[in-house]
Structure formats: structure tokens, C-alpha cells
Amino acid sequence: MSQAAFAADPPSGLSHQLEPGYMTSFIQLIELFTPSECEQIIYLNQPVSQAQVVANKSENEDELHLTMRNTKLKNVPRLTSNRWIYERVIAQVREVNARYYGFLLQQLTDFQVLEYENTGFYDTHLDIGTGDASRRKLSLVMFLTPRDEYDGGELILKPNFPLLSQTQGSAVIFPSYIPHQIKPVTRGVRHTMVTWVIGPCFK
């Protein structure tokens, strides 16, 4: 897994900055990217593949479960031309983590642009899992498509979070252990960019 370096040490005196309930809170960022920047990210010239949710059927056989997720993706490589994207996000994550979460963080994983066409969805899941995914602490979802260009596709944090704004250029940050889903898109195409911030075990 490719990763971008991330500051691991929180500032001193951090504890007084944390707000009640921070372990189960989300943070919404407004105007992280401009509409023209969102377009630039959407149309990055990279190969597109089908995102996979794989369950083991046997020791040597896997099955692709489109009943759990129907999403296309392309990676955002850490090229010089894409450095501004990573720097923008890293700066915001550092600030949010210092103010709200105080997690010990190490690295930011490579970005993925996700495409949800008509009927595209992702059923309820956690971003934290096994293997490399076991180190995920914060999840970021950045909304790239104007909200009036698609219906459905809501990001739902569970069990009882308020409905999130998906304004173009905005983003949401939340702990990777919070269950969430993407409701089916019923009109148009929805693009987001996602990444995870990883770190050592919670203590």
C-alpha cells in the first residue's frame, strides 16, 4: 500500500482542546476544493477498475460480491502534478486531528476517486478491518460532483448521525470504526475521493 508521510506527534497540551464525544464525532470541511479543482480530480487520466468487496469461499477461491458494493475506482498517484491535492488534505487533517481527535497518526494512504453510476452503492461496512486496514484510524470522503447532478448516493453514518451535506468541494472526516453506507444512486453519476489515515493501535 502506497502512503504519504504524516505527522505522528500531536501538539503538547492537546487534551484540553478535545471536545466531548470526539471518539464518535464527524467533522465536516466546507470548500476544501473549488469546483474547477473537483473537475480536475475527477478527470485525472488514470485507469478505472471495479472496486471489490471480496469474501473467501475457500482457501484458493474468492468471489466478487456486487450485491455488497457497486463502485468503480481509480487511484491518484503521488506524482508531482498531484502534490497539491495531498498537501491540501494533509494540512486539514493535521488541524482537525489536533483539535478534535488527538489520535496518534502516522501516514495517509493514497487517494482513490470513486465513481457511483446509476444504481451504484456500498452497503453498510466499517473501513477498519484486517491486514493493512487494521491500522486505519480516520476516514476521509471528499465530494467532487455538484449535488444537483445526481440523486441518492447519500453517505449515511450509523446508527443515528444527522444527514451529511455533500456540497461539491466539501469533505467529511470520521473515525474508521464508525459503520456507514452509500445509498444507491438513482440518477446521474456521483464522484468522491477517499483516503484513510493510519496509525498504531489505540491505547
C-alpha positions in Angstrom: 0.0 0.0 0.0 1.5 3.3 -1.0 1.4 6.0 1.7 2.1 9.7 2.1 4.1 10.7 5.2 2.0 12.2 8.0 3.0 13.9 11.2 2.7 11.4 14.1 3.2 13.6 17.1 0.2 15.7 18.4 1.0 19.2 19.8 1.7 19.4 23.5 -1.3 20.4 25.7 -3.7 18.7 23.3 -6.1 17.2 25.8 -7.8 20.5 26.7 -8.7 21.0 23.0 -10.7 17.8 22.7 -14.5 18.2 22.6 -16.9 15.8 24.4 -17.9 12.8 22.2 -14.9 13.2 19.9 -14.5 9.4 19.6 -17.8 9.1 17.8 -18.0 12.5 16.1 -17.6 13.5 12.4 -16.1 16.8 11.1 -17.4 18.5 8.0 -15.0 20.6 5.9 -16.5 23.2 3.7 -14.9 24.3 0.4 -11.8 22.1 0.7 -11.6 22.1 -3.1 -13.1 24.6 -5.7 -15.4 23.4 -8.4 -12.7 23.6 -11.0 -10.3 21.6 -8.8 -13.0 19.0 -8.3 -13.3 18.7 -12.1 -9.6 18.3 -12.4 -9.5 15.5 -9.9 -12.5 13.7 -11.5 -10.8 13.7 -14.9 -7.4 12.6 -13.9 -6.1 10.3 -16.6 -5.8 7.0 -14.7 -7.1 3.5 -15.3 -10.6 2.8 -13.9 -11.4 -0.6 -12.3 -14.3 -2.2 -10.4 -13.9 -1.7 -6.7 -14.0 -5.1 -5.0 -15.5 -6.5 -1.8 -14.2 -10.0 -1.7 -15.2 -12.8 0.6 -13.3 -16.0 0.9 -15.3 -19.0 -0.4 -12.4 -21.4 0.1 -8.7 -21.4 0.6 -8.0 -20.8 -3.1 -11.2 -19.2 -4.4 -12.6 -15.7 -4.0 -15.9 -14.3 -5.1 -16.6 -10.7 -6.1 -19.8 -9.5 -4.2 -21.5 -6.9 -6.3 -24.5 -7.4 -4.0 -22.5 -5.6 -1.3 -20.9 -2.9 -3.4 -21.1 -1.5 -7.0 -18.4 1.1 -7.4 -15.7 2.0 -9.9 -12.4 3.5 -8.8 -9.1 5.0 -10.0 -6.0 5.7 -7.9 -4.5 9.2 -7.5 -0.7 8.5 -7.8 1.6 10.7 -5.7 3.1 12.4 -8.7 4.5 15.9 -8.7 1.4 17.1 -10.6 -0.8 15.8 -7.8 1.2 17.0 -4.9 -1.2 20.0 -4.3 -4.1 17.6 -3.6 -2.2 15.7 -1.0 -0.7 18.8 0.7 -4.2 20.4 0.9 -5.7 17.4 2.6 -2.8 16.6 4.9 -2.9 20.2 6.3 -6.6 19.9 7.0 -6.3 16.5 8.7 -3.5 17.7 10.9 -5.6 20.6 12.1 -8.7 18.5 12.6 -6.9 15.7 14.5 -5.1 18.2 16.8 -8.3 20.0 17.6 -10.9 17.2 17.8 -9.4 13.6 17.9 -5.9 13.6 19.2 -5.2 10.2 17.6 -1.6 9.1 17.1 -1.3 9.1 13.3 1.5 8.1 11.0 0.6 8.1 7.3 -2.0 9.0 4.8 -2.9 6.3 2.2 -3.0 7.0 -1.5 -6.3 8.7 -2.6 -8.9 6.9 -4.7 -11.5 8.5 -6.8 -14.8 6.5 -6.6 -17.5 6.6 -9.3 -21.1 5.6 -8.4 -23.1 5.4 -11.6 -26.9 4.9 -11.6 -27.6 2.1 -9.1 -24.0 2.4 -7.7 -23.9 1.9 -3.9 -21.9 0.5 -0.9 -23.7 -1.5 1.8 -23.1 -0.9 5.5 -19.5 -1.5 6.4 -16.5 -0.4 8.5 -13.4 1.0 7.0 -11.2 -0.7 9.7 -10.6 -4.3 9.0 -7.9 -6.9 8.8 -4.4 -6.7 7.4 -3.4 -3.1 6.3 -6.9 -1.9 7.0 -6.5 -2.8 10.7 -4.4 0.4 11.1 -7.0 2.8 9.7 -8.0 5.4 12.3 -9.6 8.2 10.3 -11.6 8.1 7.1 -12.0 11.0 4.7 -14.6 11.3 2.0 -14.4 14.3 -0.4 -17.4 15.2 -2.5 -16.4 16.1 -6.1 -19.7 16.2 -8.0 -22.3 19.0 -7.8 -25.2 17.8 -5.6 -27.8 18.7 -8.3 -26.2 16.3 -10.8 -27.2 13.1 -9.0 -30.0 11.8 -6.8 -29.5 9.3 -4.0 -25.9 8.4 -3.1 -26.2 9.7 0.5 -23.3 8.9 2.9 -25.1 7.6 6.0 -23.1 7.3 9.3 -24.7 4.9 11.7 -26.6 4.4 13.9 -28.1 7.8 14.3 -26.0 10.5 12.8 -27.6 13.5 11.0 -27.7 13.6 7.2 -24.4 14.9 5.9 -24.1 17.7 3.4 -22.5 16.6 0.1 -21.8 20.0 -1.4 -19.2 19.9 -4.1 -15.8 20.6 -2.8 -16.7 19.7 0.8 -15.4 16.7 2.8 -16.2 14.7 5.9 -13.7 13.1 8.4 -14.8 10.4 10.8 -13.2 7.6 12.8 -12.8 4.5 10.7 -14.7 2.3 13.2 -18.0 4.1 12.6 -20.4 2.0 10.4 -21.5 3.7 7.3 -23.1 3.1 3.9 -23.6 4.8 0.5 -27.2 4.7 -0.6 -27.9 3.7 -4.2 -27.5 6.5 -6.8 -30.8 6.8 -8.7 -29.9 9.5 -11.2 -26.6 10.8 -12.6 -23.1 9.9 -11.5 -21.5 10.6 -8.1 -17.8 11.1 -7.7 -15.9 11.2 -4.4 -12.3 11.0 -3.4 -11.4 8.9 -0.3 -8.4 8.1 1.8 -7.6 6.8 5.3 -5.1 7.9 7.9 -3.3 5.1 9.6 -1.5 4.8 12.9 -0.5 2.4 15.7 -3.0 0.6 17.9 -5.3 2.6 20.1 -4.1 2.9 23.6 
